[in-house]
């Protein structure tokens, strides 16, 4: 299949009963899907949502003014936040500055193009996915951009929207007994939450947003709380009587927007029991909308002689 439209057409005509496709392909096209009498019946759990840095050095050990190429706007902003002084550019911008030919748009060819630049010493590293790294059998060192820093307060990187999320689309009234054999609970949760939180965003705002949705078990949460001395996280695993919660599965949701220079971040994290995650997601969406609106509006003066203060985070950057 060439894309979303062809998949939808094959479902409409009855040529296929179910289609698995990247969730990114559905963004902004849900009305088209519903008009065709189809719906998302499930999703698979993301296996490798985190991107990797291909470089000889980790982010913290990069030389001053090192060149790092990253295709996605949000990743470039998170890199600037993690390490000041890096020259983080998109492949097209770097090609224009260096007077090179326009880089290929195909992800595999683009990664090969960036790898050639790295091996020639023209850049210090670049960002790609683990799947492409493995497929091209790149021999360079890789460093995962993970959401959980080793040390509390260290650099963290949230995945891109719908990262590695595969949805299952079928006609209405598709048998649940078949769907349950293919779909996975964590994938279903990840799709439902992201569909509620970011499906209405414009493409421009989607590029600025990072989101993480995953299942967490109480045991791993308590271990993390102990390592980081996080009392709030530990308390979230106990009830009002101090007993460990019986519901072993929690849903962790993290939303984030980073300024262009990486100096300012706006984030909202929630950790809730699996049985309550749908209600909590709707509440989180309302809180996030208020937070973004307040953080992006001009700061009013307390007195007319005060100097005008800039917005905390400019969504037009």
C-alpha positions in Angstrom: 0.0 0.0 0.0 1.2 3.5 -0.8 -0.5 5.3 2.0 -3.5 6.0 4.2 -6.0 6.7 1.3 -5.3 3.4 -0.4 -5.6 1.5 2.9 -9.0 3.2 3.5 -10.1 2.4 0.0 -9.2 -1.3 0.4 -11.2 -1.5 3.6 -14.2 0.2 2.1 -14.3 -2.2 -0.8 -13.9 -5.2 1.4 -10.5 -6.2 -0.1 -9.1 -6.2 3.4 -10.6 -6.7 6.9 -7.9 -5.0 8.9 -5.0 -2.7 8.2 -2.0 -2.0 10.5 -0.3 1.4 9.9 1.7 4.0 11.7 -0.4 6.2 13.9 1.2 9.3 12.4 -0.6 8.6 9.1 -4.0 9.0 10.7 -3.3 12.4 12.3 -5.7 15.0 10.9 -7.6 12.4 8.8 -10.0 10.9 11.4 -13.0 12.6 9.8 -12.1 10.8 6.5 -11.8 7.5 8.3 -15.2 7.9 10.0 -16.8 8.9 6.8 -15.6 5.7 5.2 -17.2 3.7 8.0 -14.0 2.6 9.6 -12.4 3.0 13.0 -9.3 2.2 15.1 -10.0 -1.1 16.8 -6.6 -1.4 18.6 -2.9 -0.7 18.7 0.4 -2.4 19.2 2.8 -1.5 22.0 5.6 0.8 20.9 8.8 -1.2 20.9 11.5 1.4 20.1 10.0 4.9 20.6 13.3 6.5 21.6 15.7 8.0 19.0 19.4 7.5 19.1 22.4 9.8 18.7 25.1 8.3 16.3 28.3 9.9 17.5 31.6 9.0 19.1 30.6 11.0 22.2 27.5 11.3 24.4 25.7 14.6 24.5 27.4 15.7 27.6 30.9 15.0 26.2 30.5 16.6 22.8 33.1 19.2 22.0 32.2 22.8 22.1 30.3 24.0 19.0 29.9 20.4 17.8 27.6 19.9 14.7 24.6 17.7 15.4 22.0 17.1 12.7 18.4 16.3 13.7 15.5 16.1 11.3 12.7 16.8 13.8 12.2 20.3 15.3 11.3 19.0 18.7 14.4 16.8 18.9 16.6 19.8 18.0 15.1 21.8 20.9 15.6 19.0 23.4 19.2 18.7 22.3 19.8 22.4 22.8 18.3 22.1 26.3 20.5 19.1 27.2 23.7 20.8 26.2 24.3 24.4 25.6 26.8 25.5 22.9 26.0 22.8 20.4 25.2 23.7 16.8 22.1 21.7 16.2 20.6 22.0 12.7 18.2 20.2 10.4 19.8 18.4 7.4 18.3 20.9 4.9 19.6 23.9 6.8 23.0 22.4 7.1 23.1 21.6 3.4 22.1 25.2 2.6 24.8 26.6 4.9 27.5 24.3 3.6 26.4 24.8 -0.1 25.6 21.1 -0.5 22.9 19.4 -2.6 19.5 19.1 -0.9 19.6 15.9 1.2 17.2 13.1 0.3 13.8 13.0 1.9 13.7 9.2 2.3 14.7 8.3 5.9 17.1 5.5 4.9 18.8 7.7 2.2 18.9 10.7 4.6 20.6 8.6 7.3 23.2 7.3 4.8 23.8 11.0 3.7 24.4 12.1 7.4 26.6 9.0 8.1 28.8 10.0 5.2 29.2 13.5 6.6 30.0 12.0 10.0 32.6 9.7 8.7 34.2 12.5 6.7 34.5 14.6 9.9 32.1 17.3 8.6 29.6 16.8 11.5 30.0 15.3 15.0 26.8 13.3 15.0 23.2 12.9 14.0 19.9 11.6 15.2 18.1 8.6 13.7 15.9 5.7 14.8 17.2 2.4 16.1 15.3 0.6 13.3 17.2 2.5 10.6 20.5 2.2 12.4 20.1 -1.6 12.5 18.9 -1.9 8.9 21.8 0.1 7.5 24.2 -1.8 9.8 26.0 1.4 10.8 29.2 0.7 12.7 29.3 4.0 14.6 28.6 4.3 18.4 25.1 5.0 19.3 23.6 6.7 22.4 19.9 6.3 23.2 17.9 9.5 24.0 16.0 8.2 27.0 13.1 9.8 29.0 14.6 8.7 32.3 18.0 10.3 33.1 20.4 8.3 35.1 20.8 11.1 37.7 17.8 13.1 38.8 17.8 16.5 37.1 19.8 15.2 34.2 19.0 15.5 30.5 15.9 13.7 29.4 14.3 13.2 26.0 10.6 12.5 25.4 9.6 10.7 22.3 8.0 12.3 19.3 4.2 12.1 19.0 2.9 8.6 18.0 6.5 7.3 18.1 6.7 3.7 16.9 2.9 3.4 17.6 1.1 1.0 15.2 -2.7 1.2 15.0 -5.2 -1.4 13.7 -7.9 0.1 11.5 -11.0 -1.9 10.4 -14.6 -1.5 9.4 -17.1 -0.8 12.2 -18.4 -3.8 14.1 -15.2 -5.8 13.5 -15.2 -8.8 15.8 -13.5 -8.0 19.2 -12.4 -11.6 19.5 -10.0 -11.2 16.6 -8.9 -7.7 17.6 -7.9 -9.0 21.1 -5.5 -11.5 19.6 -3.6 -8.8 17.8 -3.9 -5.6 19.8 -2.0 -5.1 23.1 -3.2 -3.4 26.3 -0.3 -0.9 26.5 -0.7 -0.1 22.8 -4.4 0.5 23.2 -3.7 2.8 26.2 -1.0 4.7 24.3 -3.2 5.3 21.3 -6.3 6.3 23.3 -4.3 8.8 25.4 -2.5 10.4 22.5 -5.7 10.5 20.4 -7.3 12.6 23.2 -4.3 14.8 23.9 -2.8 15.6 20.5 -5.1 14.5 17.7 -6.5 18.1 17.4 -3.1 19.8 17.1 -2.0 21.4 13.9 1.0 20.0 12.2 3.1 23.0 13.3 2.2 22.6 16.9 2.6 18.8 16.7 6.2 19.3 15.6 6.8 21.3 18.9 5.2 18.7 21.2 6.8 15.7 22.8 4.7 13.0 24.5 5.3 9.8 26.4 2.6 7.3 27.4 3.5 4.0 28.9 2.5 1.4 31.5 4.5 1.3 34.8 4.4 -1.3 37.5 4.4 -0.4 41.1 7.7 -2.3 41.7 9.6 -0.3 39.1 8.0 3.0 40.3 9.1 2.3 43.9 12.6 1.4 42.8 12.8 4.7 40.8 11.5 6.6 43.8 14.1 5.0 46.1 17.0 5.7 43.7 16.0 9.4 43.2 14.8 10.0 46.7 11.4 11.0 45.2 8.9 11.1 48.1 6.0 12.2 45.9 6.5 9.3 43.5 6.8 6.8 46.4 3.6 8.1 47.9 1.7 7.7 44.6 2.3 3.9 45.0 0.5 3.8 48.4 -3.1 4.3 49.5 -4.2 6.6 52.3 -3.5 3.9 54.9 0.1 3.5 53.7 -0.4 0.2 52.0 1.0 -0.6 48.6 -1.8 -0.3 46.0 -3.3 -3.5 44.7 -3.5 -2.1 41.1 -0.1 -3.1 39.9 -0.3 -1.2 36.6 -0.1 2.6 36.4 -0.2 4.8 33.4 2.5 7.4 33.1 1.7 10.4 30.8 4.2 13.2 30.1 3.6 16.2 27.8 6.2 18.8 27.0 6.9 21.8 24.8 10.5 23.3 24.6 11.4 26.8 23.4 13.5 27.2 20.3 16.7 27.9 22.1 16.1 25.1 24.6 16.2 27.5 27.6 12.6 27.1 28.7 10.4 24.0 29.0 6.7 23.6 29.7 5.7 20.2 30.9 2.9 18.3 32.6 3.3 14.8 34.1 0.6 12.5 35.4 0.8 9.0 37.0 -2.5 7.3 37.5 -4.0 3.9 38.1 -4.9 2.1 34.9 -8.6 1.9 35.9 -8.8 5.7 36.0 -6.6 6.7 33.1 -9.4 7.8 30.8 -10.9 10.2 33.3 -7.5 11.5 34.2 -6.5 12.0 30.5 -9.5 14.3 30.0 -8.6 16.3 33.1 -5.0 16.5 32.0 -6.0 17.8 28.6 -7.9 20.7 30.2 -5.1 21.5 32.6 -2.6 21.4 29.6 -4.7 23.8 27.5 -4.8 26.2 30.4 -1.1 25.9 31.1 -0.1 26.5 27.5 -2.5 29.4 27.2 -1.2 31.1 30.3 2.5 30.4 29.6 2.2 31.8 26.0 0.4 35.0 26.7 2.1 38.4 27.3 2.9 39.0 31.0 0.8 41.9 32.3 2.5 44.8 34.0 2.0 45.2 37.7 2.6 48.9 37.3 2.6 51.1 34.2 6.3 52.0 34.7 7.4 48.3 34.6 9.4 47.0 31.7 7.4 44.7 29.4 8.1 41.1 30.1 8.3 38.6 27.3 6.0 35.5 27.2 7.4 32.5 29.0 7.3 30.4 25.9 6.7 31.6 22.3 4.5 29.2 20.4 5.3 31.1 17.1 9.0 30.4 17.2 
